[in-house]
Amino acid sequence: MNQDITPAQIRGKGIRALVEALGPVGMARFLQQFDTGSGDYTKERECWLRGITLDDALREIKRRREGRDDGHV
């Protein structure tokens, strides 16, 4: 498989393969079987973001876009 394929392209190929193998209804039924997870994302996110300001987040975005990934927020 090509390493340059994007996540969107992988999803598209996967959906097409499922439709081909199972038909549209079978594909939908197959995808419905996946667990959506557990826990309280909103509470967990509040803990992860506690103490991070909007300015901190914007600085981190800019830093990552510039290719500097030193692991600091």
Summary of the structure (lengths in Angstrom):
residues: 73
radius of gyration: 19.2
end to end distance: 34.8
largest distance: 48.8
contacts: 116
relative contact order: 0.06
helix: 64%
strand: 0%
